Structure formats: C-alpha cells, structure tokens
Amino acid sequence: MSNEGEYLEMVNELRDQYNDMKERYEKEKALMKEELNQLKDELEKRSKLKFIENSFDSTRPMARRPIYVNY
C-alpha cells in the first residue's frame, strides 16, 4: 500500500499548492479592485463632460433620405 501513501502525499501537496495560489490571487484581486475604485474616483473628479439627454431631439419630422447641400 505504499502507492496509497504516495498518492495521499501528492494530493495533500496539490491541495496546499491550490490553497496558496488561491490566497495569492485573492490578495491580488483585492488590490486590483482597490486600484480600480481609486481610478474610478479620480476619473469622476477629473471628468467635466456631462451627458444631456434629448439634446438632439427635434420637432421636425424624420426624413426618408438625407439631402445634402453645399452653401
């Protein structure tokens, strides 16, 4: 049954590796989320553009085809 013991050791090592990688990536993910939130806040402070809804609405009816003019 030495194969069973080696198998258990290997599985335990793989589990430990998985847990270490998972912990490392969770930390990395948290740091990236924090950085993303900081960048979003900075962008909101810097941004001066505003979206005005209905800014291009017109009372004129829609045309079937455009007519281009050269003045």
Stockholm file with secondary structure:
# STOCKHOLM 1.0

chainA/1-71         MSNEGEYLEMVNELRDQYNDMKERYEKEKALMKEELNQLKDELEKRSKLKFIENSFDSTRPMARRPIYVNY
#=GR chainA/1-71 SS CHHHHHHHHHHHHHHHHHHHHHHHHHHHHHHHHHHHHHHHHHHHHHCCCCCCTTTTCCSSCCCSSCCCCCC
#=GC SS_cons        CHHHHHHHHHHHHHHHHHHHHHHHHHHHHHHHHHHHHHHHHHHHHHCCCCCCTTTTCCSSCCCSSCCCCCC
//
